[in-house]
Amino acid sequence: MLEKSGHSAAIGWQGKHTILINKNSGSFYFIGIIFTDMELTPDPPETDHCGSCTRCQEACPTNALSTAYQLDIPKCISYQTLVNKNDITPEIVSKLNNRIYGCDICQDVCPYTGLQKPVSHRISR
């Protein structure tokens, strides 16, 4: 849902790992909403920049991204360790590799991750 909203708001595009990617800041960020009555001119939606890259699909330890732009949710380690309230299947447990909470491998290998620049401003009191 947020990926479609983010795309419509010109924040980024839905990557093959199904997560919203911003060309300048990757996919590790939080989305906020500001309500206003100001007239704003919308930016055009961002185009898909994944191209022929398949890094996220190849890196997924459970093959949850075997089809581009579709997540096989029950196979996703993040889903299993963050959302699932039942026992994790042995097939997934064997691929956790000492993870107890989340995964993010698909984001770590994305070429748009790591392009972020550290924030250098201070908040004054």
Chimera marker file (.cmm) of the C-alpha trace (Angstrom):
<marker_set name="trace">
<marker id="1" x="0.000" y="0.000" z="0.000" r="1" g="1" b="0" radius="0.5"/>
<marker id="2" x="2.715" y="2.522" z="0.927" r="1" g="1" b="0" radius="0.5"/>
<marker id="3" x="4.664" y="1.622" z="-2.200" r="1" g="1" b="0" radius="0.5"/>
<marker id="4" x="1.746" y="2.679" z="-4.408" r="1" g="1" b="0" radius="0.5"/>
<marker id="5" x="1.202" y="5.869" z="-2.383" r="1" g="1" b="0" radius="0.5"/>
<marker id="6" x="4.916" y="6.641" z="-2.488" r="1" g="1" b="0" radius="0.5"/>
<marker id="7" x="5.001" y="6.111" z="-6.229" r="1" g="1" b="0" radius="0.5"/>
<marker id="8" x="1.965" y="8.369" z="-6.706" r="1" g="1" b="0" radius="0.5"/>
<marker id="9" x="3.632" y="11.020" z="-4.530" r="1" g="1" b="0" radius="0.5"/>
<marker id="10" x="6.806" y="10.811" z="-6.667" r="1" g="1" b="0" radius="0.5"/>
<marker id="11" x="8.883" y="9.602" z="-3.709" r="1" g="1" b="0" radius="0.5"/>
<marker id="12" x="10.179" y="6.605" z="-5.647" r="1" g="1" b="0" radius="0.5"/>
<marker id="13" x="9.236" y="3.394" z="-7.396" r="1" g="1" b="0" radius="0.5"/>
<marker id="14" x="8.370" y="-0.121" z="-6.267" r="1" g="1" b="0" radius="0.5"/>
<marker id="15" x="11.492" y="-2.225" z="-6.555" r="1" g="1" b="0" radius="0.5"/>
<marker id="16" x="11.627" y="-5.864" z="-7.552" r="1" g="1" b="0" radius="0.5"/>
<marker id="17" x="11.795" y="-6.603" z="-3.800" r="1" g="1" b="0" radius="0.5"/>
<marker id="18" x="8.375" y="-4.872" z="-3.530" r="1" g="1" b="0" radius="0.5"/>
<marker id="19" x="9.754" y="-2.050" z="-1.362" r="1" g="1" b="0" radius="0.5"/>
<marker id="20" x="9.612" y="1.635" z="-2.294" r="1" g="1" b="0" radius="0.5"/>
<marker id="21" x="13.010" y="2.850" z="-3.536" r="1" g="1" b="0" radius="0.5"/>
<marker id="22" x="14.089" y="6.467" z="-3.758" r="1" g="1" b="0" radius="0.5"/>
<marker id="23" x="16.857" y="7.101" z="-6.292" r="1" g="1" b="0" radius="0.5"/>
<marker id="24" x="18.839" y="9.236" z="-3.829" r="1" g="1" b="0" radius="0.5"/>
<marker id="25" x="18.138" y="7.553" z="-0.507" r="1" g="1" b="0" radius="0.5"/>
<marker id="26" x="17.457" y="3.889" z="-1.246" r="1" g="1" b="0" radius="0.5"/>
<marker id="27" x="14.729" y="2.089" z="0.670" r="1" g="1" b="0" radius="0.5"/>
<marker id="28" x="15.671" y="2.618" z="4.325" r="1" g="1" b="0" radius="0.5"/>
<marker id="29" x="13.495" y="5.527" z="5.455" r="1" g="1" b="0" radius="0.5"/>
<marker id="30" x="10.213" y="6.409" z="7.108" r="1" g="1" b="0" radius="0.5"/>
<marker id="31" x="7.333" y="8.019" z="5.251" r="1" g="1" b="0" radius="0.5"/>
<marker id="32" x="5.445" y="10.841" z="6.927" r="1" g="1" b="0" radius="0.5"/>
<marker id="33" x="2.315" y="12.694" z="5.903" r="1" g="1" b="0" radius="0.5"/>
<marker id="34" x="1.612" y="16.412" z="6.127" r="1" g="1" b="0" radius="0.5"/>
<marker id="35" x="-1.957" y="17.648" z="5.849" r="1" g="1" b="0" radius="0.5"/>
<marker id="36" x="-2.294" y="21.082" z="4.281" r="1" g="1" b="0" radius="0.5"/>
<marker id="37" x="-4.785" y="23.196" z="2.379" r="1" g="1" b="0" radius="0.5"/>
<marker id="38" x="-2.011" y="24.673" z="0.218" r="1" g="1" b="0" radius="0.5"/>
<marker id="39" x="-2.255" y="24.221" z="-3.533" r="1" g="1" b="0" radius="0.5"/>
<marker id="40" x="0.676" y="22.047" z="-4.550" r="1" g="1" b="0" radius="0.5"/>
<marker id="41" x="1.809" y="21.031" z="-7.997" r="1" g="1" b="0" radius="0.5"/>
<marker id="42" x="2.488" y="17.301" z="-7.950" r="1" g="1" b="0" radius="0.5"/>
<marker id="43" x="5.761" y="15.937" z="-9.233" r="1" g="1" b="0" radius="0.5"/>
<marker id="44" x="5.511" y="13.310" z="-11.956" r="1" g="1" b="0" radius="0.5"/>
<marker id="45" x="5.697" y="9.721" z="-10.644" r="1" g="1" b="0" radius="0.5"/>
<marker id="46" x="9.194" y="8.222" z="-10.559" r="1" g="1" b="0" radius="0.5"/>
<marker id="47" x="9.992" y="5.667" z="-13.222" r="1" g="1" b="0" radius="0.5"/>
<marker id="48" x="11.301" y="2.183" z="-12.443" r="1" g="1" b="0" radius="0.5"/>
<marker id="49" x="15.107" y="2.154" z="-12.298" r="1" g="1" b="0" radius="0.5"/>
<marker id="50" x="15.616" y="-1.538" z="-11.471" r="1" g="1" b="0" radius="0.5"/>
<marker id="51" x="16.166" y="-2.451" z="-15.114" r="1" g="1" b="0" radius="0.5"/>
<marker id="52" x="17.811" y="-5.844" z="-15.526" r="1" g="1" b="0" radius="0.5"/>
<marker id="53" x="19.151" y="-5.901" z="-11.940" r="1" g="1" b="0" radius="0.5"/>
<marker id="54" x="18.172" y="-9.016" z="-9.984" r="1" g="1" b="0" radius="0.5"/>
<marker id="55" x="20.426" y="-8.614" z="-6.919" r="1" g="1" b="0" radius="0.5"/>
<marker id="56" x="17.529" y="-8.637" z="-4.443" r="1" g="1" b="0" radius="0.5"/>
<marker id="57" x="15.960" y="-11.705" z="-6.015" r="1" g="1" b="0" radius="0.5"/>
<marker id="58" x="19.250" y="-13.624" z="-6.096" r="1" g="1" b="0" radius="0.5"/>
<marker id="59" x="20.186" y="-12.674" z="-2.519" r="1" g="1" b="0" radius="0.5"/>
<marker id="60" x="16.917" y="-13.702" z="-0.859" r="1" g="1" b="0" radius="0.5"/>
<marker id="61" x="17.787" y="-16.774" z="1.249" r="1" g="1" b="0" radius="0.5"/>
<marker id="62" x="14.257" y="-18.199" z="1.098" r="1" g="1" b="0" radius="0.5"/>
<marker id="63" x="13.482" y="-17.431" z="-2.551" r="1" g="1" b="0" radius="0.5"/>
<marker id="64" x="10.590" y="-15.202" z="-1.457" r="1" g="1" b="0" radius="0.5"/>
<marker id="65" x="11.298" y="-12.925" z="-4.438" r="1" g="1" b="0" radius="0.5"/>
<marker id="66" x="11.370" y="-15.565" z="-7.177" r="1" g="1" b="0" radius="0.5"/>
<marker id="67" x="8.987" y="-13.411" z="-9.252" r="1" g="1" b="0" radius="0.5"/>
<marker id="68" x="9.997" y="-9.781" z="-9.703" r="1" g="1" b="0" radius="0.5"/>
<marker id="69" x="7.706" y="-7.250" z="-7.981" r="1" g="1" b="0" radius="0.5"/>
<marker id="70" x="5.928" y="-9.999" z="-6.018" r="1" g="1" b="0" radius="0.5"/>
<marker id="71" x="6.708" y="-11.133" z="-2.488" r="1" g="1" b="0" radius="0.5"/>
<marker id="72" x="5.870" y="-14.682" z="-1.437" r="1" g="1" b="0" radius="0.5"/>
<marker id="73" x="4.954" y="-13.510" z="2.065" r="1" g="1" b="0" radius="0.5"/>
<marker id="74" x="5.082" y="-16.857" z="3.929" r="1" g="1" b="0" radius="0.5"/>
<marker id="75" x="8.671" y="-17.341" z="2.693" r="1" g="1" b="0" radius="0.5"/>
<marker id="76" x="9.839" y="-13.880" z="3.809" r="1" g="1" b="0" radius="0.5"/>
<marker id="77" x="12.079" y="-13.925" z="6.895" r="1" g="1" b="0" radius="0.5"/>
<marker id="78" x="10.940" y="-10.425" z="7.915" r="1" g="1" b="0" radius="0.5"/>
<marker id="79" x="7.318" y="-11.534" z="7.830" r="1" g="1" b="0" radius="0.5"/>
<marker id="80" x="8.096" y="-14.704" z="9.768" r="1" g="1" b="0" radius="0.5"/>
<marker id="81" x="10.085" y="-12.950" z="12.506" r="1" g="1" b="0" radius="0.5"/>
<marker id="82" x="8.088" y="-9.716" z="12.789" r="1" g="1" b="0" radius="0.5"/>
<marker id="83" x="4.456" y="-10.525" z="11.947" r="1" g="1" b="0" radius="0.5"/>
<marker id="84" x="3.778" y="-14.254" z="12.061" r="1" g="1" b="0" radius="0.5"/>
<marker id="85" x="2.317" y="-15.304" z="15.418" r="1" g="1" b="0" radius="0.5"/>
<marker id="86" x="2.644" y="-19.046" z="14.721" r="1" g="1" b="0" radius="0.5"/>
<marker id="87" x="5.675" y="-21.311" z="14.753" r="1" g="1" b="0" radius="0.5"/>
<marker id="88" x="8.146" y="-20.648" z="11.970" r="1" g="1" b="0" radius="0.5"/>
<marker id="89" x="8.408" y="-23.628" z="9.622" r="1" g="1" b="0" radius="0.5"/>
<marker id="90" x="11.633" y="-25.682" z="9.713" r="1" g="1" b="0" radius="0.5"/>
<marker id="91" x="12.275" y="-24.742" z="6.063" r="1" g="1" b="0" radius="0.5"/>
<marker id="92" x="12.482" y="-21.052" z="7.049" r="1" g="1" b="0" radius="0.5"/>
<marker id="93" x="14.268" y="-21.671" z="10.374" r="1" g="1" b="0" radius="0.5"/>
<marker id="94" x="17.100" y="-23.381" z="8.512" r="1" g="1" b="0" radius="0.5"/>
<marker id="95" x="17.671" y="-20.164" z="6.523" r="1" g="1" b="0" radius="0.5"/>
<marker id="96" x="17.559" y="-17.634" z="9.380" r="1" g="1" b="0" radius="0.5"/>
<marker id="97" x="21.381" y="-17.588" z="9.710" r="1" g="1" b="0" radius="0.5"/>
<marker id="98" x="21.294" y="-16.383" z="13.337" r="1" g="1" b="0" radius="0.5"/>
<marker id="99" x="18.667" y="-13.717" z="12.628" r="1" g="1" b="0" radius="0.5"/>
<marker id="100" x="16.080" y="-13.316" z="15.325" r="1" g="1" b="0" radius="0.5"/>
<marker id="101" x="14.325" y="-10.184" z="14.062" r="1" g="1" b="0" radius="0.5"/>
<marker id="102" x="13.895" y="-9.157" z="10.443" r="1" g="1" b="0" radius="0.5"/>
<marker id="103" x="16.135" y="-9.699" z="7.436" r="1" g="1" b="0" radius="0.5"/>
<marker id="104" x="16.613" y="-6.798" z="4.962" r="1" g="1" b="0" radius="0.5"/>
<marker id="105" x="19.080" y="-8.678" z="2.719" r="1" g="1" b="0" radius="0.5"/>
<marker id="106" x="17.052" y="-7.601" z="-0.317" r="1" g="1" b="0" radius="0.5"/>
<marker id="107" x="17.533" y="-3.964" z="0.699" r="1" g="1" b="0" radius="0.5"/>
<marker id="108" x="21.191" y="-4.379" z="1.647" r="1" g="1" b="0" radius="0.5"/>
<marker id="109" x="22.152" y="-5.628" z="-1.834" r="1" g="1" b="0" radius="0.5"/>
<marker id="110" x="20.151" y="-2.991" z="-3.742" r="1" g="1" b="0" radius="0.5"/>
<marker id="111" x="22.512" y="-0.663" z="-5.648" r="1" g="1" b="0" radius="0.5"/>
<marker id="112" x="20.425" y="2.315" z="-4.482" r="1" g="1" b="0" radius="0.5"/>
<marker id="113" x="21.141" y="1.475" z="-0.840" r="1" g="1" b="0" radius="0.5"/>
<marker id="114" x="24.255" y="3.211" z="0.395" r="1" g="1" b="0" radius="0.5"/>
<marker id="115" x="23.801" y="6.273" z="-1.798" r="1" g="1" b="0" radius="0.5"/>
<marker id="116" x="22.441" y="8.149" z="1.206" r="1" g="1" b="0" radius="0.5"/>
<marker id="117" x="24.441" y="11.018" z="2.589" r="1" g="1" b="0" radius="0.5"/>
<marker id="118" x="24.601" y="11.551" z="6.355" r="1" g="1" b="0" radius="0.5"/>
<marker id="119" x="22.591" y="14.441" z="7.727" r="1" g="1" b="0" radius="0.5"/>
<marker id="120" x="24.989" y="17.157" z="8.814" r="1" g="1" b="0" radius="0.5"/>
<marker id="121" x="22.697" y="19.768" z="10.317" r="1" g="1" b="0" radius="0.5"/>
<marker id="122" x="21.970" y="20.270" z="13.995" r="1" g="1" b="0" radius="0.5"/>
<marker id="123" x="18.653" y="20.965" z="15.605" r="1" g="1" b="0" radius="0.5"/>
<marker id="124" x="18.845" y="24.145" z="17.692" r="1" g="1" b="0" radius="0.5"/>
<marker id="125" x="17.169" y="24.367" z="21.057" r="1" g="1" b="0" radius="0.5"/>
<link id1="1" id2="2" r="1" g="1" b="0" radius="0.2"/>
<link id1="2" id2="3" r="1" g="1" b="0" radius="0.2"/>
<link id1="3" id2="4" r="1" g="1" b="0" radius="0.2"/>
<link id1="4" id2="5" r="1" g="1" b="0" radius="0.2"/>
<link id1="5" id2="6" r="1" g="1" b="0" radius="0.2"/>
<link id1="6" id2="7" r="1" g="1" b="0" radius="0.2"/>
<link id1="7" id2="8" r="1" g="1" b="0" radius="0.2"/>
<link id1="8" id2="9" r="1" g="1" b="0" radius="0.2"/>
<link id1="9" id2="10" r="1" g="1" b="0" radius="0.2"/>
<link id1="10" id2="11" r="1" g="1" b="0" radius="0.2"/>
<link id1="11" id2="12" r="1" g="1" b="0" radius="0.2"/>
<link id1="12" id2="13" r="1" g="1" b="0" radius="0.2"/>
<link id1="13" id2="14" r="1" g="1" b="0" radius="0.2"/>
<link id1="14" id2="15" r="1" g="1" b="0" radius="0.2"/>
<link id1="15" id2="16" r="1" g="1" b="0" radius="0.2"/>
<link id1="16" id2="17" r="1" g="1" b="0" radius="0.2"/>
<link id1="17" id2="18" r="1" g="1" b="0" radius="0.2"/>
<link id1="18" id2="19" r="1" g="1" b="0" radius="0.2"/>
<link id1="19" id2="20" r="1" g="1" b="0" radius="0.2"/>
<link id1="20" id2="21" r="1" g="1" b="0" radius="0.2"/>
<link id1="21" id2="22" r="1" g="1" b="0" radius="0.2"/>
<link id1="22" id2="23" r="1" g="1" b="0" radius="0.2"/>
<link id1="23" id2="24" r="1" g="1" b="0" radius="0.2"/>
<link id1="24" id2="25" r="1" g="1" b="0" radius="0.2"/>
<link id1="25" id2="26" r="1" g="1" b="0" radius="0.2"/>
<link id1="26" id2="27" r="1" g="1" b="0" radius="0.2"/>
<link id1="27" id2="28" r="1" g="1" b="0" radius="0.2"/>
<link id1="28" id2="29" r="1" g="1" b="0" radius="0.2"/>
<link id1="29" id2="30" r="1" g="1" b="0" radius="0.2"/>
<link id1="30" id2="31" r="1" g="1" b="0" radius="0.2"/>
<link id1="31" id2="32" r="1" g="1" b="0" radius="0.2"/>
<link id1="32" id2="33" r="1" g="1" b="0" radius="0.2"/>
<link id1="33" id2="34" r="1" g="1" b="0" radius="0.2"/>
<link id1="34" id2="35" r="1" g="1" b="0" radius="0.2"/>
<link id1="35" id2="36" r="1" g="1" b="0" radius="0.2"/>
<link id1="36" id2="37" r="1" g="1" b="0" radius="0.2"/>
<link id1="37" id2="38" r="1" g="1" b="0" radius="0.2"/>
<link id1="38" id2="39" r="1" g="1" b="0" radius="0.2"/>
<link id1="39" id2="40" r="1" g="1" b="0" radius="0.2"/>
<link id1="40" id2="41" r="1" g="1" b="0" radius="0.2"/>
<link id1="41" id2="42" r="1" g="1" b="0" radius="0.2"/>
<link id1="42" id2="43" r="1" g="1" b="0" radius="0.2"/>
<link id1="43" id2="44" r="1" g="1" b="0" radius="0.2"/>
<link id1="44" id2="45" r="1" g="1" b="0" radius="0.2"/>
<link id1="45" id2="46" r="1" g="1" b="0" radius="0.2"/>
<link id1="46" id2="47" r="1" g="1" b="0" radius="0.2"/>
<link id1="47" id2="48" r="1" g="1" b="0" radius="0.2"/>
<link id1="48" id2="49" r="1" g="1" b="0" radius="0.2"/>
<link id1="49" id2="50" r="1" g="1" b="0" radius="0.2"/>
<link id1="50" id2="51" r="1" g="1" b="0" radius="0.2"/>
<link id1="51" id2="52" r="1" g="1" b="0" radius="0.2"/>
<link id1="52" id2="53" r="1" g="1" b="0" radius="0.2"/>
<link id1="53" id2="54" r="1" g="1" b="0" radius="0.2"/>
<link id1="54" id2="55" r="1" g="1" b="0" radius="0.2"/>
<link id1="55" id2="56" r="1" g="1" b="0" radius="0.2"/>
<link id1="56" id2="57" r="1" g="1" b="0" radius="0.2"/>
<link id1="57" id2="58" r="1" g="1" b="0" radius="0.2"/>
<link id1="58" id2="59" r="1" g="1" b="0" radius="0.2"/>
<link id1="59" id2="60" r="1" g="1" b="0" radius="0.2"/>
<link id1="60" id2="61" r="1" g="1" b="0" radius="0.2"/>
<link id1="61" id2="62" r="1" g="1" b="0" radius="0.2"/>
<link id1="62" id2="63" r="1" g="1" b="0" radius="0.2"/>
<link id1="63" id2="64" r="1" g="1" b="0" radius="0.2"/>
<link id1="64" id2="65" r="1" g="1" b="0" radius="0.2"/>
<link id1="65" id2="66" r="1" g="1" b="0" radius="0.2"/>
<link id1="66" id2="67" r="1" g="1" b="0" radius="0.2"/>
<link id1="67" id2="68" r="1" g="1" b="0" radius="0.2"/>
<link id1="68" id2="69" r="1" g="1" b="0" radius="0.2"/>
<link id1="69" id2="70" r="1" g="1" b="0" radius="0.2"/>
<link id1="70" id2="71" r="1" g="1" b="0" radius="0.2"/>
<link id1="71" id2="72" r="1" g="1" b="0" radius="0.2"/>
<link id1="72" id2="73" r="1" g="1" b="0" radius="0.2"/>
<link id1="73" id2="74" r="1" g="1" b="0" radius="0.2"/>
<link id1="74" id2="75" r="1" g="1" b="0" radius="0.2"/>
<link id1="75" id2="76" r="1" g="1" b="0" radius="0.2"/>
<link id1="76" id2="77" r="1" g="1" b="0" radius="0.2"/>
<link id1="77" id2="78" r="1" g="1" b="0" radius="0.2"/>
<link id1="78" id2="79" r="1" g="1" b="0" radius="0.2"/>
<link id1="79" id2="80" r="1" g="1" b="0" radius="0.2"/>
<link id1="80" id2="81" r="1" g="1" b="0" radius="0.2"/>
<link id1="81" id2="82" r="1" g="1" b="0" radius="0.2"/>
<link id1="82" id2="83" r="1" g="1" b="0" radius="0.2"/>
<link id1="83" id2="84" r="1" g="1" b="0" radius="0.2"/>
<link id1="84" id2="85" r="1" g="1" b="0" radius="0.2"/>
<link id1="85" id2="86" r="1" g="1" b="0" radius="0.2"/>
<link id1="86" id2="87" r="1" g="1" b="0" radius="0.2"/>
<link id1="87" id2="88" r="1" g="1" b="0" radius="0.2"/>
<link id1="88" id2="89" r="1" g="1" b="0" radius="0.2"/>
<link id1="89" id2="90" r="1" g="1" b="0" radius="0.2"/>
<link id1="90" id2="91" r="1" g="1" b="0" radius="0.2"/>
<link id1="91" id2="92" r="1" g="1" b="0" radius="0.2"/>
<link id1="92" id2="93" r="1" g="1" b="0" radius="0.2"/>
<link id1="93" id2="94" r="1" g="1" b="0" radius="0.2"/>
<link id1="94" id2="95" r="1" g="1" b="0" radius="0.2"/>
<link id1="95" id2="96" r="1" g="1" b="0" radius="0.2"/>
<link id1="96" id2="97" r="1" g="1" b="0" radius="0.2"/>
<link id1="97" id2="98" r="1" g="1" b="0" radius="0.2"/>
<link id1="98" id2="99" r="1" g="1" b="0" radius="0.2"/>
<link id1="99" id2="100" r="1" g="1" b="0" radius="0.2"/>
<link id1="100" id2="101" r="1" g="1" b="0" radius="0.2"/>
<link id1="101" id2="102" r="1" g="1" b="0" radius="0.2"/>
<link id1="102" id2="103" r="1" g="1" b="0" radius="0.2"/>
<link id1="103" id2="104" r="1" g="1" b="0" radius="0.2"/>
<link id1="104" id2="105" r="1" g="1" b="0" radius="0.2"/>
<link id1="105" id2="106" r="1" g="1" b="0" radius="0.2"/>
<link id1="106" id2="107" r="1" g="1" b="0" radius="0.2"/>
<link id1="107" id2="108" r="1" g="1" b="0" radius="0.2"/>
<link id1="108" id2="109" r="1" g="1" b="0" radius="0.2"/>
<link id1="109" id2="110" r="1" g="1" b="0" radius="0.2"/>
<link id1="110" id2="111" r="1" g="1" b="0" radius="0.2"/>
<link id1="111" id2="112" r="1" g="1" b="0" radius="0.2"/>
<link id1="112" id2="113" r="1" g="1" b="0" radius="0.2"/>
<link id1="113" id2="114" r="1" g="1" b="0" radius="0.2"/>
<link id1="114" id2="115" r="1" g="1" b="0" radius="0.2"/>
<link id1="115" id2="116" r="1" g="1" b="0" radius="0.2"/>
<link id1="116" id2="117" r="1" g="1" b="0" radius="0.2"/>
<link id1="117" id2="118" r="1" g="1" b="0" radius="0.2"/>
<link id1="118" id2="119" r="1" g="1" b="0" radius="0.2"/>
<link id1="119" id2="120" r="1" g="1" b="0" radius="0.2"/>
<link id1="120" id2="121" r="1" g="1" b="0" radius="0.2"/>
<link id1="121" id2="122" r="1" g="1" b="0" radius="0.2"/>
<link id1="122" id2="123" r="1" g="1" b="0" radius="0.2"/>
<link id1="123" id2="124" r="1" g="1" b="0" radius="0.2"/>
<link id1="124" id2="125" r="1" g="1" b="0" radius="0.2"/>
</marker_set>
